[in-house]
Amino acid sequence: MTLAFAPLLAAVQSNCHLSDARHAQDLTLCNYLLAMREYYCWEHELPQQAVPPRGDVGRWIAEREALWETLADADWSRVPLPSGQADPFDADAVNAELVPAGYLYGAGRGRFGKPHFFLARLAGRERRDGVEILEAGCEYARDLDAAPAVLRGETIVLRREAFERWLWLQAETWEARGSGDAMAAALEAYGYGRERERALGRMAEAERETLILHELGEHAAGKLLGDGWERFMEGLRDRRQEITARAVRDLLADSLVTLPTLLERDARPSLQFWFATFSGLRRELFPRLASAQLAWTAGAGHEVLRDAAGEGRAHWLRVAQELATDPLAAERYARSPGQITLA
């Protein structure tokens, strides 16, 4: 049996378009425009540092939105494989045939229930702590929101292209802000001030490990929380509650695995990189760690971070367990996040 690549690619990209048609409005206007510019660059195979003409991007957005309007009544396309047609959400079944052929398929649901799909060249495969890690290289099809790494069951999927493009956006944002912070320290550790493109390439290669550690933390958190957490997340309909719940689990995952491992390895550039992403609701909920970061940056040593992460493990596990078992907890904490703040 041989893989008919063109029909496969068409089916996956069709589902990507349908997902975007149904969920692009979930983004704020600013995030939507940033995401569409990045998507334009990917689709036109422009290098990360390219600045596309605003007029060209505007026309492309109008054409893409017109395409989305035609998909109002469309159904998901089944994935054509040598063995037959597969459910587009059954990534395990699809990859059972694609991975041996050197390809990788991604399917799942992300924030606010948005389906995500991609098709890529398989760039790496390994097992760690009982978890399979599949790495995507060149991507042939994808939707608007390309998450650099995700955990699906017992499998971590890491996307090199998506991560590299995400890093360029973060660097651009930092340059526009122009402030000295954890991102500045992380970029400097990779020589960003001297050679921008190579520095981000080095960062992307090295910080793949930080992404993997976070997903291993998600896996460890899932083992502690059990199936009740997944049922809780599937039942959420309020976006504030979902954002709060995701922040809690992220903090638990990083307190369990990411931060302790980076501290054990004395991986200072990776710790700076992690703190560069420690923002928004996660930082608001965990001022204890933010204070420890300031002390660590001032030279206090790893112990202050180790202590904060240890407190976080117990606290965020308790909060997550309460969310999964108390039907009113999610509403209560989303309305008043200060109730679960670890100061």
TIKOLGU-123631 format. One record per residue (C-alpha): residue in three letters; x, y, z. Coordinates in Angstrom, 2 decimals. Each point is the difference from the previous one (the first is absolute). Example, Ala and Ser with C-alpha at 12.3 -4.5 7.8 and 13.67 -1.06 7.14 Angstrom:
# residues 2
+--------+---------+---------+---------+
: residu :       x :       y :       z :
+--------+---------+---------+---------+
:    ALA :   12.30 :   -4.50 :    7.80 :
:    SER :    1.37 :    3.44 :   -0.66 :
+--------+---------+---------+---------+
***
This chain:
# residues 343
+--------+---------+---------+---------+
: residu :       x :       y :       z :
+--------+---------+---------+---------+
:    MET :    0.00 :    0.00 :    0.00 :
:    THR :    1.28 :    3.48 :   -0.85 :
:    LEU :   -0.90 :    3.34 :    1.49 :
:    ALA :   -1.95 :    2.30 :   -2.34 :
:    PHE :    1.39 :    3.27 :    1.34 :
:    ALA :   -2.04 :    2.55 :   -1.99 :
:    PRO :   -3.44 :   -1.21 :    1.18 :
:    LEU :    1.35 :   -0.29 :    3.55 :
:    LEU :    1.35 :    3.55 :   -0.06 :
:    ALA :   -3.24 :    1.34 :   -1.46 :
:    ALA :   -2.12 :   -1.68 :    2.68 :
:    VAL :    2.15 :    1.27 :    2.88 :
:    GLN :    0.15 :    3.56 :   -1.33 :
:    SER :   -3.75 :   -0.04 :   -0.59 :
:    ASN :   -0.54 :   -0.84 :    3.66 :
:    CYS :    2.44 :    2.76 :    0.98 :
:    HIS :   -2.04 :    2.53 :   -1.98 :
:    LEU :   -3.24 :   -1.25 :    1.55 :
:    SER :    1.44 :    0.28 :    3.51 :
:    ASP :    1.13 :    3.57 :   -0.66 :
:    ALA :   -3.35 :    0.90 :   -1.54 :
:    ARG :   -1.79 :   -1.09 :    3.17 :
:    HIS :    2.42 :    1.36 :    2.59 :
:    ALA :    2.07 :    2.93 :   -1.34 :
:    GLN :   -2.46 :    2.35 :    1.70 :
:    ASP :    1.13 :   -1.38 :    3.37 :
:    LEU :    3.14 :    2.17 :   -0.22 :
:    THR :    0.20 :    3.64 :    0.97 :
:    LEU :    0.51 :    2.33 :   -2.98 :
:    CYS :    3.66 :    0.60 :    0.85 :
:    ASN :    0.80 :   -3.70 :    0.42 :
:    TYR :   -1.98 :   -0.82 :   -3.13 :
:    LEU :    2.01 :    2.41 :   -2.14 :
:    LEU :    3.32 :   -1.26 :    1.42 :
:    ALA :   -1.03 :   -3.61 :   -0.56 :
:    MET :   -1.15 :    0.69 :   -3.55 :
:    ARG :    3.26 :    1.77 :   -0.86 :
:    GLU :    1.97 :   -2.98 :    1.30 :
:    TYR :   -2.28 :   -2.41 :   -1.88 :
:    TYR :    0.49 :    2.03 :   -3.19 :
:    CYS :    3.78 :   -0.27 :    0.38 :
:    TRP :   -0.22 :   -3.75 :    0.56 :
:    GLU :   -2.33 :   -0.57 :   -2.96 :
:    HIS :    2.22 :    2.09 :   -2.30 :
:    GLU :    3.18 :   -1.69 :    1.29 :
:    LEU :    1.53 :    3.27 :    1.11 :
:    PRO :    2.93 :   -0.07 :    2.43 :
:    GLN :   -0.74 :    0.85 :    3.61 :
:    GLN :    1.71 :    3.38 :   -0.21 :
:    ALA :   -2.02 :    1.09 :   -3.05 :
:    VAL :   -2.31 :    3.02 :    0.29 :
:    PRO :   -2.81 :   -0.68 :   -2.48 :
:    PRO :   -1.59 :    2.96 :   -1.85 :
:    ARG :   -3.03 :    1.16 :    1.96 :
:    GLY :   -2.13 :    0.29 :   -3.12 :
:    ASP :    0.76 :   -3.57 :   -1.07 :
:    VAL :   -0.87 :   -1.32 :    3.46 :
:    GLY :   -3.22 :    2.02 :    0.03 :
:    ARG :   -1.13 :   -1.40 :   -3.34 :
:    TRP :    0.90 :   -3.53 :    1.10 :
:    ILE :   -2.02 :    0.39 :    3.20 :
:    ALA :   -3.02 :    1.17 :   -1.98 :
:    GLU :    0.33 :   -3.01 :   -2.34 :
:    ARG :    0.36 :   -2.39 :    2.91 :
:    GLU :   -3.01 :    1.42 :    1.81 :
:    ALA :   -2.01 :   -0.33 :   -3.22 :
:    LEU :    1.03 :   -3.67 :   -0.17 :
:    TRP :   -1.09 :   -0.52 :    3.60 :
:    GLU :   -3.44 :    1.39 :   -0.80 :
:    THR :   -0.51 :   -2.78 :   -2.56 :
:    LEU :    0.62 :   -2.66 :    2.67 :
:    ALA :   -2.99 :    0.76 :    2.22 :
:    ASP :   -1.71 :   -3.32 :   -0.80 :
:    ALA :    3.12 :   -2.11 :   -0.61 :
:    ASP :    0.79 :   -3.25 :    1.83 :
:    TRP :    3.37 :   -1.29 :    1.13 :
:    SER :    1.90 :   -1.84 :   -2.72 :
:    ARG :    0.99 :   -3.55 :    0.78 :
:    VAL :    3.71 :   -0.75 :   -0.33 :
:    PRO :    0.85 :   -2.20 :   -3.02 :
:    LEU :    2.50 :   -2.75 :    0.87 :
:    PRO :    1.21 :   -3.11 :   -1.78 :
:    SER :   -2.27 :   -2.07 :    2.26 :
:    GLY :   -3.07 :    2.20 :   -0.50 :
:    GLN :   -1.63 :    3.16 :    1.33 :
:    ALA :    0.83 :    1.03 :    3.60 :
:    ASP :   -1.75 :    2.26 :    2.50 :
:    PRO :    1.87 :    3.35 :   -0.15 :
:    PHE :    0.14 :    0.16 :    3.83 :
:    ASP :    1.51 :   -3.48 :    0.37 :
:    ALA :    3.65 :    1.06 :   -0.17 :
:    ASP :    1.23 :   -3.33 :    1.39 :
:    ALA :   -1.63 :   -1.97 :   -2.81 :
:    VAL :    1.27 :    2.41 :   -2.65 :
:    ASN :    3.54 :    0.03 :    1.36 :
:    ALA :    0.09 :   -3.77 :    0.19 :
:    GLU :    0.22 :    0.16 :   -3.80 :
:    LEU :    1.73 :    3.35 :   -0.52 :
:    VAL :    2.87 :   -0.21 :    2.50 :
:    PRO :    1.56 :   -3.10 :   -1.60 :
:    ALA :   -0.15 :    1.90 :   -3.30 :
:    GLY :    1.89 :    2.95 :    1.50 :
:    TYR :   -2.92 :    2.36 :    0.59 :
:    LEU :   -1.74 :    1.34 :    3.10 :
:    TYR :   -3.65 :    0.96 :    0.42 :
:    GLY :   -1.43 :    2.12 :    2.77 :
:    ALA :   -3.61 :    0.29 :    1.11 :
:    GLY :   -1.61 :    1.16 :    3.21 :
:    ARG :   -1.96 :    2.74 :    1.70 :
:    GLY :    1.59 :    3.00 :    1.63 :
:    ARG :   -1.17 :    3.14 :    1.73 :
:    PHE :   -3.76 :    0.59 :   -0.11 :
:    GLY :   -0.42 :   -3.32 :   -1.82 :
:    LYS :    1.73 :    1.09 :   -3.22 :
:    PRO :    1.07 :   -3.02 :   -2.08 :
:    HIS :    3.62 :    0.02 :   -1.11 :
:    PHE :    1.48 :   -1.97 :   -2.88 :
:    PHE :    3.34 :   -0.21 :   -1.74 :
:    LEU :    1.94 :   -2.25 :   -2.35 :
:    ALA :    3.79 :    0.01 :    0.08 :
:    ARG :    3.18 :   -1.90 :   -0.71 :
:    LEU :    0.97 :   -2.16 :    2.96 :
:    ALA :    3.26 :    1.46 :    1.37 :
:    GLY :    0.55 :   -2.04 :    3.16 :
:    ARG :   -1.37 :   -2.74 :    2.21 :
:    GLU :    0.97 :   -1.09 :    3.51 :
:    ARG :   -1.41 :   -1.32 :    3.27 :
:    ARG :    0.53 :    1.53 :    3.41 :
:    ASP :   -1.61 :   -0.89 :    3.33 :
:    GLY :   -2.49 :   -2.21 :   -1.80 :
:    VAL :   -1.08 :    2.80 :   -2.36 :
:    GLU :    0.55 :    0.00 :   -3.74 :
:    ILE :    1.40 :    3.25 :   -1.39 :
:    LEU :   -0.67 :    0.68 :   -3.68 :
:    GLU :    1.65 :    2.99 :   -1.63 :
:    ALA :   -1.35 :    1.75 :   -3.10 :
:    GLY :    2.33 :    1.54 :   -2.53 :
:    CYS :   -1.14 :    1.72 :   -3.20 :
:    GLU :   -3.75 :    0.59 :    0.19 :
:    TYR :   -2.14 :   -0.48 :   -3.11 :
:    ALA :   -3.42 :    0.87 :    1.47 :
:    ARG :   -1.05 :    1.80 :    3.18 :
:    ASP :   -2.68 :    2.26 :    1.43 :
:    LEU :    0.26 :    3.57 :    1.26 :
:    ASP :    1.08 :   -0.78 :    3.57 :
:    ALA :    3.15 :   -2.16 :   -0.02 :
:    ALA :    0.82 :   -1.06 :    3.56 :
:    PRO :    3.74 :   -0.86 :    0.28 :
:    ALA :   -0.61 :   -3.03 :    2.25 :
:    VAL :   -2.99 :   -1.99 :    1.24 :
:    LEU :   -0.69 :   -3.12 :    2.04 :
:    ARG :   -2.57 :   -2.42 :   -1.38 :
:    GLY :   -0.49 :   -3.02 :    2.24 :
:    GLU :    3.38 :   -1.71 :    0.28 :
:    THR :    1.57 :    1.95 :   -2.88 :
:    ILE :    1.75 :    3.36 :   -0.13 :
:    VAL :    0.04 :    1.73 :   -3.37 :
:    LEU :    2.66 :    2.66 :   -0.51 :
:    ARG :   -0.15 :    2.27 :   -3.05 :
:    ARG :    3.36 :    1.51 :   -1.00 :
:    GLU :   -1.34 :    2.43 :   -2.59 :
:    ALA :   -2.75 :    1.29 :    2.26 :
:    PHE :    2.45 :    0.49 :    2.86 :
:    GLU :    2.52 :    1.86 :   -2.16 :
:    ARG :   -2.67 :    2.36 :   -1.31 :
:    TRP :   -1.36 :    0.52 :    3.52 :
:    LEU :    3.49 :    0.95 :    1.20 :
:    TRP :    0.37 :    2.61 :   -2.73 :
:    LEU :   -3.32 :    1.56 :    1.03 :
:    GLN :    1.10 :    0.08 :    3.64 :
:    ALA :    3.30 :    1.63 :   -0.95 :
:    GLU :   -1.81 :    2.61 :   -2.10 :
:    THR :   -2.35 :    0.74 :    2.89 :
:    TRP :    2.93 :    0.37 :    2.39 :
:    GLU :    1.82 :    2.35 :   -2.40 :
:    ALA :   -3.10 :    2.16 :   -0.29 :
:    ARG :   -0.33 :    0.11 :    3.79 :
:    GLY :    3.71 :    0.61 :    0.45 :
:    SER :    0.11 :   -0.85 :    3.71 :
:    GLY :    2.57 :   -1.95 :    1.96 :
:    ASP :   -1.71 :   -3.17 :    1.19 :
:    ALA :    0.27 :   -3.80 :   -0.03 :
:    MET :   -0.39 :   -0.10 :   -3.79 :
:    ALA :    2.89 :    2.43 :   -0.36 :
:    ALA :    2.16 :   -2.23 :    2.20 :
:    ALA :   -1.05 :   -3.13 :   -1.90 :
:    LEU :    0.71 :    1.58 :   -3.38 :
:    GLU :    3.36 :    1.30 :    1.19 :
:    ALA :    0.95 :   -3.49 :    1.18 :
:    TYR :   -0.29 :   -1.17 :   -3.62 :
:    GLY :    1.88 :    2.99 :   -1.44 :
:    TYR :   -3.04 :    1.82 :   -1.37 :
:    GLY :    1.61 :    3.43 :    0.01 :
:    ARG :    2.83 :   -1.15 :   -2.27 :
:    GLU :   -1.73 :   -2.31 :   -2.50 :
:    ARG :   -3.78 :    0.04 :    0.08 :
:    GLU :   -0.88 :   -2.86 :   -2.35 :
:    ARG :    2.60 :   -2.46 :    1.28 :
:    ALA :   -0.78 :    0.85 :    3.61 :
:    LEU :   -3.69 :   -0.80 :   -0.45 :
:    GLY :    0.97 :   -3.19 :   -1.81 :
:    ARG :    2.15 :   -1.04 :    2.97 :
:    MET :   -2.77 :    0.91 :    2.40 :
:    ALA :   -2.56 :   -2.01 :   -1.96 :
:    GLU :    2.27 :   -3.05 :    0.01 :
:    ALA :    0.85 :    0.21 :    3.71 :
:    GLU :   -3.41 :    0.97 :    1.35 :
:    ARG :   -1.74 :   -2.90 :   -1.69 :
:    GLU :    0.94 :   -1.76 :    3.22 :
:    THR :   -1.86 :    2.55 :    2.12 :
:    LEU :   -3.13 :   -0.62 :   -2.07 :
:    ILE :    0.37 :   -3.74 :    0.45 :
:    LEU :    0.48 :    0.39 :    3.76 :
:    HIS :   -3.22 :    2.01 :    0.24 :
:    GLU :   -1.94 :   -2.69 :   -1.85 :
:    LEU :    1.57 :   -2.68 :    2.22 :
:    GLY :   -1.26 :    2.12 :    2.89 :
:    GLU :   -3.46 :    0.01 :   -1.56 :
:    HIS :    0.21 :   -3.79 :   -0.21 :
:    ALA :    1.04 :   -0.26 :    3.65 :
:    ALA :   -2.81 :    2.35 :    1.01 :
:    GLY :   -2.48 :   -2.12 :   -1.94 :
:    LYS :    1.11 :   -3.10 :    1.87 :
:    LEU :   -0.61 :    1.75 :    3.33 :
:    LEU :   -3.35 :    1.49 :   -1.00 :
:    GLY :   -1.44 :   -3.02 :   -1.80 :
:    ASP :   -2.92 :   -0.13 :   -2.42 :
:    GLY :   -2.05 :    2.38 :    2.11 :
:    TRP :    2.04 :    2.93 :   -1.25 :
:    GLU :   -0.63 :   -0.86 :   -3.65 :
:    ARG :   -3.73 :   -0.32 :    0.63 :
:    PHE :    0.06 :    3.35 :    1.79 :
:    MET :    1.77 :    1.71 :   -2.92 :
:    GLU :   -2.32 :   -1.55 :   -2.57 :
:    GLY :   -3.00 :    1.35 :    1.90 :
:    LEU :    1.22 :    3.61 :    0.17 :
:    ARG :   -1.98 :    2.50 :   -2.04 :
:    ASP :    1.07 :    3.26 :    1.63 :
:    ARG :    3.21 :    1.42 :   -1.50 :
:    ARG :    1.17 :    1.68 :    3.17 :
:    GLN :   -0.27 :   -3.29 :    1.81 :
:    GLU :    1.94 :   -1.80 :   -2.71 :
:    ILE :    2.79 :    2.60 :    0.03 :
:    THR :    0.28 :   -0.28 :    3.79 :
:    ALA :    0.01 :   -3.81 :   -0.08 :
:    ARG :    2.68 :   -0.11 :   -2.70 :
:    ALA :    2.17 :    2.42 :    1.97 :
:    VAL :   -0.30 :   -2.14 :    3.13 :
:    ARG :    1.00 :   -3.16 :   -1.83 :
:    ASP :    2.91 :    1.75 :   -1.73 :
:    LEU :    1.29 :    1.19 :    3.37 :
:    LEU :   -0.34 :   -3.49 :    1.44 :
:    ALA :    1.84 :   -1.52 :   -2.98 :
:    ASP :    2.90 :    2.42 :    0.27 :
:    SER :    0.21 :   -0.32 :    3.79 :
:    LEU :    0.07 :   -3.79 :   -0.34 :
:    VAL :    2.54 :   -0.42 :   -2.82 :
:    THR :    1.19 :    3.02 :   -1.99 :
:    LEU :    1.44 :    2.20 :    2.72 :
:    PRO :    1.45 :   -2.78 :    2.19 :
:    THR :    1.74 :   -1.58 :   -3.00 :
:    LEU :    1.45 :    3.27 :   -1.31 :
:    LEU :    1.22 :    0.86 :    3.51 :
:    GLU :    1.57 :   -3.43 :    0.42 :
:    ARG :    1.83 :    0.46 :   -3.32 :
:    ASP :    1.03 :    3.57 :    0.90 :
:    ALA :   -1.44 :    1.02 :   -3.39 :
:    ARG :    0.01 :    3.76 :    0.54 :
:    PRO :   -0.74 :    1.05 :   -3.61 :
:    SER :   -2.99 :   -2.37 :   -0.05 :
:    LEU :   -1.21 :    1.33 :    3.35 :
:    GLN :    0.20 :    3.51 :   -1.44 :
:    PHE :   -1.92 :   -1.20 :   -3.04 :
:    TRP :   -2.67 :   -1.58 :    2.21 :
:    PHE :   -0.39 :    3.18 :    2.03 :
:    ALA :   -0.30 :    1.98 :   -3.24 :
:    THR :   -3.21 :   -1.97 :   -0.62 :
:    PHE :   -1.18 :    0.27 :    3.63 :
:    SER :   -2.62 :    2.68 :   -0.56 :
:    GLY :   -3.68 :    0.80 :   -0.02 :
:    LEU :   -2.29 :   -1.92 :    2.33 :
:    ARG :    2.69 :   -2.53 :    0.96 :
:    ARG :    2.20 :    2.75 :    1.42 :
:    GLU :   -2.99 :    1.68 :    1.63 :
:    LEU :   -0.92 :   -3.24 :    1.75 :
:    PHE :    3.55 :   -0.79 :    1.18 :
:    PRO :    1.58 :    3.18 :    1.44 :
:    ARG :    2.01 :   -2.23 :    2.36 :
:    LEU :    1.97 :   -1.24 :   -3.01 :
:    ALA :    0.25 :    3.49 :   -1.51 :
:    SER :    1.60 :    1.22 :    3.23 :
:    ALA :    2.37 :   -2.97 :   -0.01 :
:    GLN :    0.97 :    0.84 :   -3.58 :
:    LEU :    1.00 :    3.52 :    1.02 :
:    ALA :    2.13 :   -1.34 :    2.83 :
:    TRP :    1.59 :   -2.60 :   -2.28 :
:    THR :    0.76 :    2.62 :   -2.65 :
:    ALA :    1.67 :    2.09 :    2.70 :
:    GLY :    2.30 :   -2.93 :    0.86 :
:    ALA :   -1.84 :   -1.85 :    2.77 :
:    GLY :    0.67 :   -3.43 :   -1.54 :
:    HIS :   -2.19 :   -2.85 :   -1.19 :
:    GLU :   -1.38 :   -0.84 :    3.44 :
:    VAL :   -2.51 :    2.85 :   -0.05 :
:    LEU :   -1.49 :   -1.34 :   -3.23 :
:    ARG :    0.13 :   -3.58 :    1.27 :
:    ASP :   -1.95 :    0.97 :    3.12 :
:    ALA :   -2.63 :    1.90 :   -2.00 :
:    ALA :   -0.47 :   -2.89 :   -2.41 :
:    GLY :   -0.37 :   -2.39 :    2.93 :
:    GLU :   -2.75 :    2.15 :    1.51 :
:    GLY :   -1.58 :    0.20 :   -3.44 :
:    ARG :   -0.16 :   -3.77 :   -0.39 :
:    ALA :   -2.15 :   -0.42 :    3.09 :
:    HIS :   -2.11 :    3.10 :   -0.57 :
:    TRP :   -0.85 :   -0.47 :   -3.67 :
:    LEU :   -0.73 :   -3.70 :    0.46 :
:    ARG :   -2.50 :    0.87 :    2.74 :
:    VAL :   -1.61 :    2.71 :   -2.15 :
:    ALA :   -0.20 :   -2.25 :   -3.08 :
:    GLN :   -1.54 :   -2.82 :    2.03 :
:    GLU :   -2.58 :    2.41 :    1.38 :
:    LEU :   -0.84 :    1.27 :   -3.48 :
:    ALA :   -0.52 :   -3.55 :   -1.25 :
:    THR :   -2.26 :   -1.03 :    2.89 :
:    ASP :   -1.92 :    3.12 :    1.02 :
:    PRO :   -2.49 :    1.11 :   -2.69 :
:    LEU :   -0.04 :    3.56 :    1.34 :
:    ALA :    3.76 :    0.46 :    0.48 :
:    ALA :    0.74 :    0.92 :   -3.64 :
:    GLU :   -2.61 :    2.76 :   -0.01 :
:    ARG :    1.12 :    1.27 :    3.40 :
:    TYR :    3.69 :    0.14 :   -0.88 :
:    ALA :   -0.53 :    1.42 :   -3.50 :
:    ARG :   -2.03 :    2.83 :    1.52 :
:    SER :    2.57 :    0.63 :    2.74 :
:    PRO :    3.43 :   -1.47 :   -0.84 :
:    GLY :    1.45 :    1.56 :    3.15 :
:    GLN :   -1.53 :   -2.87 :    1.98 :
:    ILE :    2.57 :   -2.42 :   -1.40 :
:    THR :    2.99 :    2.36 :   -0.23 :
:    LEU :    3.21 :   -1.39 :    1.51 :
:    ALA :    1.74 :    3.04 :    1.47 :
+--------+---------+---------+---------+
***
